[in-house]
Amino acid sequence: MHPSRARLQYLGAFTILGHIAFGWIWIDLLPQPYESVPTRLAMASLGIPLLFGRVNRDLTSKATIWIFSLASWLQLPMFFSWMYWLNGGNDVWLASVSCMLVIYYHLTDWRVATVGVVAGAGLSLGLTQMLGIPLTQTATRPDHLVVLAFAWGAAVMLGASSANLRRTRLINTLSTMGVMAHELRTPLATVHLMGDVLRNLSQHDLPEAKQKKFDELATRLQNLVRSMNRQIDTQISNAQLIRLPRDKSSIRAAELVQDVVLHYPYRSSRERDCVQVHIQQDFHFVASRQLFSQVLTNLMKNALHALASASNAPSPGDLRLDVGVHHGKGRIAVSDDGIGIAHEQQTRIFEPFFSTLAGAGNGLGLTFCKNVVEAAQGHLSVHSEPGLGAVFMIDLPIQPPIPATSSSTR
């Protein structure tokens, strides 16, 4: 519920040391009716993957989520229920299961936890019956069941309350951002109109050189306004990553790429000329056109920044957008000949708030891109060699064209 790399490492270490420590306590210090060293070691081993960078580095990856969820389920509702039944529901395990319920609902969503508790308790009870292990009367005593029901009810209430609190905070945050966005867009609209005024002035009796200069200034001014509006849209979307729209717009990859390249707010004609589009094989995919436009805009912005950081001035072809099909999936690749990305940074660039631009980025752009791509059942990856540029590849499932709906955004 509150992921961080350090927290996952702590939970991994706590799992390993905790099971070993309690195994010793319940065997030697305060012996219980049933305790199993092999079972304890198996539960302790569930914490080992959480210590490795491959698991705890990208907290949003499906593999990390599944590993954490499985480890939590096996060692909490499954293991604790099993130990409760085999220890005859004694006071130690009655208290342990009560604590487990509160902990489990704190570690994950209350709906997931509810399913996990029911599945864990039911499966462990079924295993005891299959193995012919009789249940003692203590394990099903009415007062014990009342205590467990109270603990479970309290855990559900606290979990649901926490979810409501997070939802309220998110709504308040989005409301504040909406007000700020509205207040920012009003002067931006005025600046955009000033660009039209400049362009109109350039049509009057002025030398051709001045007319061209006025027109260039108006274009740069309006491109800047469009860029600021896109930044506002991106930041609002960043604030609601888990609520990305799932519209069913059919998008033609080549058209999308060409449209983004055409309307990108370039800072100079040299910057515009360095961008090339190569259509090897077009394809359709289903996603939000508006959000995917922001994804490509963000990748282009990063690539142009990498080119600007290089020692040489950009030349035609230094930034390339390729559309094609690779291994049965549609691919949009954004390649640049900039400064590249260090190998140790490539595994972290999709993490929230991690940025390779010291003091210049907020570290949310690529996280946003990754979430948008994965919402379309796609995959975003990077390949880079320091000093030789970088390639960001978007692989998407190919879909047949479908009629545009009212939710599509052009």
C-alpha positions in Angstrom: 0.0 0.0 0.0 2.9 2.3 0.7 5.8 0.9 -1.5 9.4 2.0 -1.3 12.6 0.1 -2.0 13.8 0.5 1.5 10.5 -0.7 2.9 10.6 -3.9 0.8 14.1 -4.6 1.9 13.1 -4.1 5.5 10.1 -6.4 5.1 12.4 -9.0 3.5 14.9 -8.8 6.4 12.1 -8.8 9.0 10.5 -11.9 7.4 13.8 -13.9 7.5 14.9 -12.9 11.0 11.3 -12.9 12.4 10.5 -16.4 11.4 13.9 -17.7 12.7 13.5 -15.8 16.0 9.9 -17.0 16.6 10.8 -20.5 15.6 13.4 -20.5 18.4 11.0 -18.9 20.9 8.2 -21.4 20.3 10.5 -24.4 20.3 13.0 -23.6 23.1 12.0 -20.6 25.1 8.2 -20.9 25.3 7.4 -24.3 23.8 4.1 -24.6 21.9 2.2 -27.8 21.0 3.3 -27.7 17.4 6.2 -26.0 15.7 8.1 -27.0 12.6 11.6 -25.9 11.7 11.3 -26.8 7.9 8.0 -24.8 7.7 9.6 -21.9 9.5 12.6 -21.9 7.1 10.3 -22.1 4.1 8.4 -19.1 5.4 11.7 -17.2 6.1 12.9 -17.9 2.6 9.9 -15.9 1.2 11.7 -12.7 2.4 14.9 -13.4 0.4 13.5 -12.2 -3.0 12.6 -8.8 -1.5 16.2 -8.1 -0.7 17.3 -8.3 -4.3 17.4 -5.3 -6.6 15.7 -7.2 -9.4 12.6 -7.3 -7.3 12.7 -4.2 -5.2 14.0 -1.8 -7.8 10.9 -1.3 -9.9 8.0 -1.3 -7.4 5.4 -1.0 -10.2 6.4 -4.1 -12.1 3.9 -7.0 -12.3 6.6 -9.4 -11.1 7.3 -7.4 -7.9 3.6 -7.0 -7.2 3.0 -10.8 -7.6 6.1 -11.8 -5.5 5.1 -9.5 -2.7 1.5 -10.5 -2.8 2.2 -14.2 -2.8 4.8 -13.9 0.0 2.4 -11.9 2.1 -0.4 -14.3 1.6 1.6 -17.5 2.2 3.2 -16.3 5.4 0.3 -14.4 6.9 -3.3 -15.8 6.4 -2.1 -19.2 5.1 0.7 -19.9 7.6 -0.9 -18.3 10.6 -4.2 -20.1 10.1 -2.3 -23.4 9.6 -0.4 -22.8 12.9 -3.6 -21.9 14.7 -5.3 -25.1 13.7 -2.3 -27.3 14.5 -1.8 -25.6 17.9 -5.4 -26.2 18.8 -6.3 -22.6 18.8 -4.4 -21.9 22.0 -4.0 -18.4 23.4 -0.6 -17.7 21.8 -2.0 -18.4 18.3 -5.3 -16.7 19.0 -3.4 -13.5 19.7 -1.0 -14.1 16.8 -3.8 -14.6 14.3 -5.6 -11.4 15.6 -2.3 -9.4 15.1 -1.9 -11.0 11.6 -5.3 -9.8 10.5 -4.4 -6.1 11.3 -1.0 -6.4 9.7 -2.2 -8.0 6.5 -4.9 -5.4 6.0 -2.2 -2.7 6.5 0.1 -4.2 3.9 -2.4 -4.5 1.1 -5.8 -3.3 -0.1 -8.7 -4.4 2.1 -10.5 -6.1 -0.7 -7.4 -8.2 -1.6 -6.8 -8.9 2.1 -10.4 -10.1 2.6 -10.1 -12.6 -0.3 -6.6 -13.6 1.0 -7.9 -14.3 4.6 -10.8 -16.4 3.4 -8.6 -18.3 1.0 -5.8 -18.8 3.5 -8.0 -19.9 6.4 -10.1 -22.2 4.2 -7.2 -23.8 2.4 -5.2 -24.4 5.6 -8.3 -25.9 7.2 -8.8 -28.1 4.2 -5.2 -29.3 4.4 -5.6 -30.3 8.0 -8.7 -32.3 7.1 -7.0 -34.0 4.1 -4.0 -35.0 6.3 -6.4 -36.4 8.9 -5.3 -33.9 11.6 -8.2 -33.6 14.1 -9.3 -30.2 15.3 -9.4 -29.7 19.0 -12.4 -28.1 20.7 -10.3 -25.1 21.7 -9.7 -24.2 18.0 -13.5 -23.8 17.5 -14.4 -22.4 20.9 -17.2 -19.8 20.6 -15.2 -17.2 22.6 -12.2 -17.7 20.3 -14.3 -17.3 17.2 -15.8 -14.1 18.7 -12.3 -12.7 19.3 -11.2 -13.6 15.7 -14.4 -12.1 14.3 -13.8 -8.9 16.2 -10.1 -8.7 15.1 -11.2 -9.4 11.5 -14.0 -6.8 11.6 -11.6 -4.2 13.1 -9.1 -4.9 10.4 -11.7 -4.5 7.6 -12.9 -1.3 9.1 -9.4 0.2 9.4 -8.5 -1.0 5.9 -11.6 0.5 4.4 -11.1 3.8 6.4 -7.6 4.1 5.2 -8.7 3.5 1.6 -11.4 6.2 2.0 -8.8 8.6 3.5 -6.5 8.1 0.5 -9.3 8.6 -1.9 -10.3 11.8 -0.2 -6.8 13.1 -0.3 -6.5 12.2 -4.0 -9.7 14.0 -4.8 -8.6 17.1 -2.8 -5.3 17.1 -4.6 -6.9 16.7 -8.0 -9.4 19.5 -7.2 -6.5 21.8 -6.2 -4.6 21.0 -9.3 -7.7 21.6 -11.4 -8.1 25.1 -9.9 -4.4 25.8 -10.5 -4.6 24.5 -14.0 -7.6 26.7 -14.8 -5.9 29.8 -13.4 -2.8 29.0 -15.4 -4.6 28.3 -18.6 -6.4 31.8 -18.6 -3.1 33.8 -19.0 -1.8 31.2 -21.4 -4.8 31.8 -23.6 -4.0 35.5 -23.5 -0.4 34.8 -24.5 -1.7 32.6 -27.4 -3.8 35.5 -28.6 -0.8 37.8 -28.4 0.9 35.4 -30.8 -2.0 36.0 -33.2 -1.6 39.7 -32.8 2.1 39.5 -33.7 1.3 37.4 -36.7 -1.3 40.0 -37.9 1.2 42.8 -37.4 3.6 41.0 -39.6 1.1 41.3 -42.5 1.3 45.1 -42.5 3.7 47.2 -44.5 6.9 45.9 -43.1 10.1 44.7 -44.8 10.0 41.0 -45.6 12.8 40.3 -43.1 10.8 41.9 -40.2 7.6 40.1 -41.3 9.5 36.8 -41.1 10.9 37.7 -37.7 7.4 38.6 -36.4 6.0 35.3 -37.7 8.8 33.3 -36.1 8.2 35.0 -32.8 4.5 34.4 -33.0 5.1 30.7 -33.8 7.5 30.2 -30.9 5.2 32.0 -28.5 2.2 29.8 -29.5 4.3 26.6 -29.4 5.4 27.6 -25.9 1.8 28.0 -24.9 1.0 24.5 -26.3 3.9 23.1 -24.5 2.8 24.6 -21.2 -0.7 23.3 -21.7 0.6 19.8 -22.4 2.8 20.0 -19.2 -0.3 20.9 -17.2 -2.2 17.9 -18.7 0.8 15.6 -18.0 1.1 16.7 -14.4 -2.7 16.2 -13.8 -2.4 12.8 -15.3 0.6 12.0 -13.1 -1.5 12.8 -10.0 -4.0 10.2 -11.0 -1.8 7.5 -12.5 -4.0 4.7 -11.0 -7.1 6.3 -12.6 -5.8 6.6 -16.2 -8.7 6.6 -18.7 -9.3 3.3 -20.4 -11.0 4.5 -23.5 -11.3 2.3 -26.6 -10.0 4.6 -29.2 -8.5 2.9 -32.3 -5.2 4.7 -33.0 -3.1 4.4 -36.1 0.5 4.5 -35.0 1.9 6.3 -38.0 -0.7 9.1 -37.9 -0.2 9.6 -34.2 3.6 9.9 -34.5 3.4 12.3 -37.5 0.8 14.4 -35.7 3.0 14.7 -32.5 6.1 15.5 -34.5 4.2 18.2 -36.5 2.8 19.9 -33.5 5.7 19.6 -31.1 6.8 23.0 -29.7 10.3 23.1 -31.1 12.6 25.8 -29.7 14.3 26.4 -33.1 14.2 25.4 -36.7 17.5 23.5 -36.2 15.8 21.4 -33.5 12.8 20.8 -35.8 15.1 19.7 -38.7 16.9 17.1 -36.6 13.7 15.0 -36.2 12.9 12.3 -38.8 10.0 9.8 -39.0 10.4 6.4 -40.5 7.3 4.3 -41.2 8.4 0.7 -41.8 5.0 -0.9 -41.2 1.9 0.9 -39.8 -0.4 -0.7 -37.2 -3.4 0.0 -35.1 -3.7 -0.2 -31.3 -6.3 0.6 -28.7 -5.6 3.3 -26.1 -6.2 6.9 -25.2 -5.0 9.1 -28.0 -4.5 12.1 -25.8 -2.4 10.3 -23.2 -0.3 8.6 -25.9 0.4 11.9 -27.5 1.7 13.1 -24.1 3.9 10.0 -23.9 5.5 10.6 -27.3 5.8 14.3 -26.5 7.6 13.5 -23.3 10.0 11.0 -25.0 10.8 13.6 -27.7 11.4 16.2 -25.0 13.9 13.9 -23.2 15.6 13.0 -26.5 16.0 16.7 -27.5 17.4 17.5 -24.0 19.9 14.6 -24.5 20.9 16.0 -27.8 21.2 19.6 -26.4 23.5 18.2 -23.7 25.8 16.6 -26.3 28.8 18.6 -27.5 27.8 18.7 -31.2 24.9 20.7 -32.6 21.9 18.5 -33.7 21.8 17.5 -37.3 19.0 15.9 -39.4 18.4 12.3 -38.2 19.8 12.8 -34.7 16.2 12.1 -33.4 14.3 9.4 -35.1 10.8 8.0 -34.6 10.3 4.6 -36.1 7.0 2.8 -36.6 7.0 -0.9 -37.3 6.1 -4.5 -36.2 8.5 -6.6 -34.1 7.8 -10.2 -33.1 4.1 -9.8 -33.8 3.7 -6.6 -31.8 3.5 -3.0 -33.0 6.5 -1.0 -32.0 7.1 2.8 -31.8 10.8 3.5 -31.2 12.2 7.0 -30.2 15.9 7.0 -30.8 18.4 9.8 -30.3 22.2 10.3 -30.7 22.5 12.2 -27.5 24.6 11.6 -24.3 22.9 8.3 -23.5 22.0 6.9 -20.1 24.4 5.3 -17.6 23.9 1.5 -17.2 23.2 1.8 -13.5 20.5 4.4 -14.1 18.7 2.4 -16.8 17.1 0.1 -14.3 15.7 3.0 -12.3 14.6 5.6 -14.8 11.0 4.4 -14.7 10.8 4.8 -10.9 8.7 7.7 -9.5 10.8 10.8 -8.7 14.0 9.4 -10.1 15.5 11.6 -12.7 18.8 11.6 -14.7 18.6 15.4 -15.0 20.1 16.6 -11.7 17.9 19.5 -10.5 16.0 19.7 -13.8 13.4 17.0 -13.8 10.7 15.9 -11.4 11.2 12.2 -12.1 7.5 11.6 -13.0 7.6 11.9 -16.8 8.9 8.3 -17.6 6.7 6.9 -14.8 3.7 8.5 -16.5 4.8 7.1 -19.8 5.2 3.6 -18.4 1.8 3.6 -16.8 0.1 4.8 -19.9 1.8 2.2 -22.1 1.0 -0.6 -19.6 -2.7 0.6 -19.4 -2.8 -0.3 -23.1 -1.4 -3.7 -22.4 2.0 -2.6 -23.8 5.6 -2.5 -22.6 8.0 0.4 -22.5 11.7 -0.4 -22.4 15.0 1.4 -23.0 18.4 0.5 -24.5 21.3 2.9 -24.2 25.0 3.2 -24.3 26.6 6.2 -22.6 27.8 8.6 -25.2 26.0 6.8 -28.0 22.4 7.8 -27.5 19.3 6.0 -26.3 16.3 4.1 -27.8 12.9 4.0 -26.0 10.8 1.2 -27.4 7.0 1.0 -27.0 5.7 -2.5 -27.9 1.9 -2.7 -28.2 -0.6 -5.5 -29.1 -1.8 -5.0 -32.6 -5.6 -4.5 -32.9 -7.8 -4.4 -36.0 -9.2 -0.9 -36.6 -12.4 -0.2 -34.7 -14.8 2.7 -35.2 -14.0 5.8 -33.2 -16.2 6.4 -30.1 -17.3 9.6 -28.5 -14.6 9.1 -25.8 -11.8 9.3 -28.3 -9.8 12.5 -28.2 -8.2 13.8 -31.3 
